[in-house]
Amino acid sequence: MSKKVINQNTNYDSELLNSIGSDFIFDENPINRLENSSSSLNKENDVYQVNKEKELNELKLQINSINDCSLKDNSKKIVLGDGNINSSIMLVGEAPGMEEDNAGLPFLGDVGDLLTKMLIAINIKKENIYSTYAVNFRPPDDRKPTSTEIKRYSQFLQKQISIVGPKIIILMGSTAMESLTGLNGKISIERGKWKEVIVKNTTYNVIITFNPSYLLRVPENKKYSWEDLKKIKQKIVDLKLNI
């Protein structure tokens, strides 16, 4: 006579379950752990986004609280940055002009229109990148910032870069070039060359090119900017970035 094998896993003590006072539902369908993981990742991204926004707001307040600055004293509004703070591309211009000073936003008017066209030429929408300036206040009469002014504001630019954390930094104009690289020679010599710049122990891919405001004054040099744009597009492909 053989004994019947009993599967203990299928014997649930109903009295015990009832005594616990919980409503148990036994389902043969597997738990979707991927969905739970995705939800957790989204929450982490949301927190990361909020932290970035908070840090940028704190930086804006810090810059706006500086004293003894003729740039700030002669400006209407601080211009920090605009666009996608999670973008892999950060674009750094020289300094705000009159329209930017009135609105508190970078790259407006004819300069902004030209920049938009330049980016579209390599299939990038301006709103999908993050744009800022090397100097956050409009210089009097739109003059070029002095080396002392550039150096003073470079610390804020470096903090901004660390917060945004881009993969590619595009420096437009000699002021932006000097602010991040320390180079103060001719931009025509330095443009179009990839460089590696270390900011707070992190290495960034950097390229220098002409500022759109300069190209409006000297349109014959747009051909050189086009060469730089093609190099930027290739770097995006090489790094497999989704812009």
Helices and strands as residue ranges (DSSP letters): G 8-10, H 14-20, H 33-64, H 70-73, E 81-83, E 89-93, H 98-103, H 109-120, G 126-128, E 130-133, G 140-142, H 147-164, E 168-172, H 174-181, H 187-190, E 194-199, E 202-209, H 212-217, G 219-221, H 222-238
